[in-house]
Amino acid sequence: MSYHPPSHQYQQQLPPPQVSAQNHGSFGPFFYQTMYKDANTLLKINFPQGEVITARAGAMVGMSPNIKIEGKMKGLAKLFSSGKMFEQKLIAVGGGPAEVLLAPRFLGDILPIVLDGRTQFNASKGQFLAKTQGVEKITKSQSLGSGFFSGEGLFIDVFGGQGLLFLQVLGAVHPIDLAPGQEYVIDNGHLVAWETSTRYCTVQASGFFDSMKSGEGLVCRFTGPGRVYIQTRNPEELKAWITSVVQAQ
């Protein structure tokens, strides 16, 4: 039998959105565990019949036989998909509790975020790994002044609602908590996610960073209050290093 507790219970019991200090956690009927951290992290989620997990297409490593997979494209993704599925719905259809194993597409960690219905997060395109029922995901455009994050142009993902959100990270995860009015500068390629309560813009690096993603020395300047998550490795730097090694052969 599917379990759907009233949303007001979550409001009373959940702490503010946070990165888990442990390798396991839960929300309602969903239980997760992250294993083999930090370079080769694997995510295991257990959930009962009737519940649904949405995951990035290609993220599934293994699953119990009582899971039904459905592909989907939504919103702006349809305009740029060329027919490819960007997400999959994993549905527990019967035969007892279900289990699924998910992995990022590259070496690194997995960032679990508990959403309590009060706070929303923006995330760079390509960071999404999975989410439980109750978490809402939309793709929106940014202004030209702040739209050149992580090589993804004018589009970012916005997450809200209640449940568990999992983002894929290159390297390890580092949270930065900003007080009201406090500023922090982050290289574009290291940005993962940030609370919508923060203000941000792109500025010239002024010699402090060499942003390989933008190609023009741009960095992100954030102003609190709110939390920002960064990854310790830059995907574009990894790509450039691999390319240089291959070309040297």
C-alpha positions as CSV (number, residue, x, y, z in Angstrom):
1,M,0.0,0.0,0.0
2,S,1.3,3.4,-0.9
3,Y,2.1,5.8,2.0
4,H,1.3,9.5,1.5
5,P,1.6,11.4,4.9
6,P,0.1,14.8,5.0
7,S,2.4,17.6,3.9
8,H,1.9,19.6,7.1
9,Q,3.7,16.9,9.0
10,Y,6.9,17.5,7.0
11,Q,6.7,21.2,7.7
12,Q,6.8,20.6,11.4
13,Q,9.5,17.9,11.5
14,L,12.1,18.8,8.9
15,P,15.2,20.9,9.6
16,P,16.2,23.6,7.1
17,P,17.6,22.4,3.7
18,Q,21.1,21.0,4.3
19,V,23.8,18.7,3.0
20,S,23.7,15.5,4.9
21,A,26.7,14.9,7.2
22,Q,25.9,11.2,7.1
23,N,25.9,8.7,4.3
24,H,22.2,7.9,4.8
25,G,18.8,9.5,5.4
26,S,15.1,9.4,4.8
27,F,12.0,11.4,3.9
28,G,8.6,9.9,4.3
29,P,8.7,6.4,2.8
30,F,12.0,7.0,1.0
31,F,15.3,5.8,2.5
32,Y,18.7,6.5,0.9
33,Q,22.4,5.6,1.4
34,T,25.4,6.9,-0.4
35,M,28.3,4.4,-0.7
36,Y,32.0,4.5,-1.8
37,K,32.3,8.2,-1.3
38,D,33.8,10.5,-2.5
39,A,35.3,9.7,-5.9
40,N,33.1,6.7,-6.9
41,T,29.8,7.4,-5.0
42,L,26.8,5.1,-5.5
43,L,23.3,6.0,-4.4
44,K,20.9,3.4,-3.1
45,I,17.2,4.3,-2.6
46,N,14.6,2.0,-1.0
47,F,10.9,2.8,-1.4
48,P,7.5,1.0,-1.2
49,Q,5.0,0.0,-3.8
50,G,3.2,2.9,-5.5
51,E,6.0,5.4,-4.9
52,V,8.0,7.1,-7.8
53,I,11.6,8.3,-8.2
54,T,12.6,10.5,-11.1
55,A,16.2,10.1,-12.3
56,R,18.5,11.3,-15.0
57,A,18.4,9.1,-18.0
58,G,21.3,6.7,-17.9
59,A,21.8,7.0,-14.1
60,M,20.4,3.6,-13.2
61,V,23.0,1.0,-12.3
62,G,20.8,-1.7,-10.9
63,M,17.3,-2.3,-9.5
64,S,14.9,-4.8,-8.0
65,P,12.6,-6.5,-10.6
66,N,9.5,-4.8,-9.2
67,I,10.4,-1.4,-10.7
68,K,8.8,-0.1,-13.9
69,I,10.7,2.4,-15.9
70,E,9.1,5.2,-17.9
71,G,10.9,7.9,-19.9
72,K,9.8,11.4,-20.2
73,M,10.7,14.9,-21.6
74,K,9.2,18.0,-20.1
75,G,9.0,21.7,-20.8
76,L,12.0,23.3,-22.4
77,A,13.9,20.0,-22.7
78,K,11.6,19.1,-25.6
79,L,12.9,22.0,-27.6
80,F,16.5,20.9,-27.4
81,S,16.3,17.1,-27.0
82,S,16.4,15.8,-30.6
83,G,14.1,13.1,-29.4
84,K,16.3,11.8,-26.5
85,M,14.9,11.1,-23.1
86,F,16.4,13.3,-20.4
87,E,14.6,11.8,-17.4
88,Q,13.2,8.4,-16.3
89,K,10.4,7.6,-13.8
90,L,11.2,4.6,-11.6
91,I,7.9,3.2,-10.3
92,A,7.6,0.5,-7.6
93,V,4.8,-1.6,-9.0
94,G,4.5,-4.5,-6.5
95,G,6.2,-7.5,-4.9
96,G,7.3,-5.7,-1.8
97,P,9.7,-2.7,-1.2
98,A,11.8,-1.6,-4.3
99,E,15.5,-0.8,-4.5
100,V,17.4,1.2,-7.1
101,L,21.1,2.0,-7.5
102,L,22.0,5.2,-9.2
103,A,25.4,6.7,-10.1
104,P,26.6,10.1,-11.5
105,R,27.9,10.2,-15.0
106,F,31.4,11.1,-13.9
107,L,33.8,10.6,-10.9
108,G,32.8,12.4,-7.8
109,D,30.2,12.7,-5.0
110,I,26.5,12.9,-4.7
111,L,24.9,15.8,-2.9
112,P,21.6,15.0,-1.0
113,I,19.4,18.0,-0.2
114,V,16.3,17.8,1.9
115,L,13.6,20.2,0.7
116,D,11.1,21.2,3.3
117,G,8.6,23.2,1.2
118,R,9.9,26.6,2.3
119,T,13.2,26.9,0.4
120,Q,14.0,26.5,-3.3
121,F,17.3,25.8,-5.0
122,N,18.7,26.7,-8.4
123,A,21.1,24.2,-9.9
124,S,23.5,24.4,-12.9
125,K,22.3,22.3,-15.8
126,G,23.7,18.8,-15.8
127,Q,23.9,18.5,-12.0
128,F,20.5,16.8,-11.6
129,L,20.7,13.1,-10.6
130,A,17.4,12.1,-9.0
131,K,14.4,13.3,-6.9
132,T,11.6,11.8,-4.9
133,Q,7.9,12.4,-5.2
134,G,7.0,15.9,-3.9
135,V,10.0,17.6,-5.3
136,E,9.2,20.0,-8.2
137,K,11.6,20.6,-11.0
138,I,11.3,23.3,-13.7
139,T,13.8,24.7,-16.2
140,K,13.9,28.4,-16.5
141,S,15.9,31.1,-18.4
142,Q,18.2,33.6,-16.7
143,S,18.9,37.2,-17.6
144,L,21.8,37.9,-19.9
145,G,23.7,39.4,-17.0
146,S,23.7,36.2,-15.0
147,G,23.1,33.5,-17.6
148,F,26.5,32.1,-18.4
149,F,26.9,29.5,-15.6
150,S,28.8,26.3,-16.1
151,G,28.7,26.4,-19.9
152,E,24.9,25.9,-19.9
153,G,24.0,29.3,-21.3
154,L,20.7,30.9,-20.2
155,F,19.0,27.9,-18.6
156,I,19.1,26.5,-15.0
157,D,17.0,24.0,-13.1
158,V,14.9,25.2,-10.1
159,F,13.8,22.8,-7.4
160,G,11.2,23.2,-4.7
161,G,8.5,21.3,-2.9
162,Q,9.1,18.6,-0.3
163,G,11.3,15.6,-0.5
164,L,14.8,14.4,-1.4
165,L,16.9,15.9,-4.2
166,F,20.2,14.4,-5.3
167,L,22.7,16.3,-7.4
168,Q,25.8,14.9,-9.1
169,V,29.1,16.5,-8.3
170,L,32.6,16.3,-9.8
171,G,35.1,15.9,-6.9
172,A,33.7,16.6,-3.4
173,V,30.9,18.9,-2.2
174,H,31.6,22.1,-0.2
175,P,28.8,24.2,1.3
176,I,29.2,28.0,1.7
177,D,26.7,29.7,4.0
178,L,26.3,33.5,3.4
179,A,25.0,35.9,6.0
180,P,22.7,38.8,4.8
181,G,24.8,41.1,2.7
182,Q,27.9,38.8,2.7
183,E,29.5,38.4,-0.7
184,Y,31.5,35.5,-2.2
185,V,33.1,35.0,-5.6
186,I,33.0,31.5,-7.2
187,D,34.5,30.3,-10.5
188,N,31.7,29.3,-12.9
189,G,32.9,25.7,-13.4
190,H,32.8,24.9,-9.7
191,L,29.2,26.0,-9.1
192,V,26.6,23.3,-8.3
193,A,23.5,24.8,-6.6
194,W,22.4,27.9,-4.7
195,E,19.3,28.9,-2.7
196,T,17.0,31.3,-4.5
197,S,17.3,33.7,-1.5
198,T,20.8,34.6,-2.8
199,R,21.4,37.3,-5.4
200,Y,24.0,36.7,-8.0
201,C,25.6,38.1,-11.2
202,T,28.5,37.4,-13.4
203,V,31.6,39.7,-13.3
204,Q,35.0,39.9,-14.7
205,A,37.5,37.7,-12.9
206,S,40.0,40.6,-12.7
207,G,43.0,38.2,-12.7
208,F,41.8,36.1,-9.8
209,F,40.4,33.2,-11.9
210,D,41.0,31.9,-15.3
211,S,37.5,30.7,-16.1
212,M,38.0,28.0,-18.8
213,K,34.2,27.5,-19.1
214,S,33.4,31.1,-20.1
215,G,36.6,31.7,-22.0
216,E,36.4,35.3,-21.0
217,G,37.5,35.3,-17.3
218,L,33.9,35.5,-15.8
219,V,33.1,34.5,-12.2
220,C,29.9,34.4,-10.2
221,R,29.4,37.0,-7.4
222,F,26.9,35.9,-4.8
223,T,25.3,38.0,-2.1
224,G,23.6,36.4,1.0
225,P,21.6,35.3,2.7
226,G,21.6,31.7,1.6
227,R,23.6,28.6,1.0
228,V,25.7,27.9,-2.1
229,Y,27.1,24.4,-2.9
230,I,30.3,24.1,-5.0
231,Q,32.3,21.1,-6.4
232,T,36.0,20.8,-5.8
233,R,36.8,20.0,-9.4
234,N,36.0,21.9,-12.6
235,P,34.5,19.7,-15.4
236,E,36.0,21.9,-18.2
237,E,39.4,21.6,-16.7
238,L,39.1,17.8,-16.6
239,K,37.9,17.8,-20.2
240,A,40.8,20.0,-21.3
241,W,43.3,17.7,-19.5
242,I,41.9,14.6,-21.1
243,T,42.0,16.3,-24.5
244,S,45.6,17.3,-24.0
245,V,46.6,13.7,-23.0
246,V,44.8,12.2,-26.0
247,Q,46.4,14.7,-28.4
248,A,49.8,14.0,-27.0
249,Q,49.6,10.3,-27.9
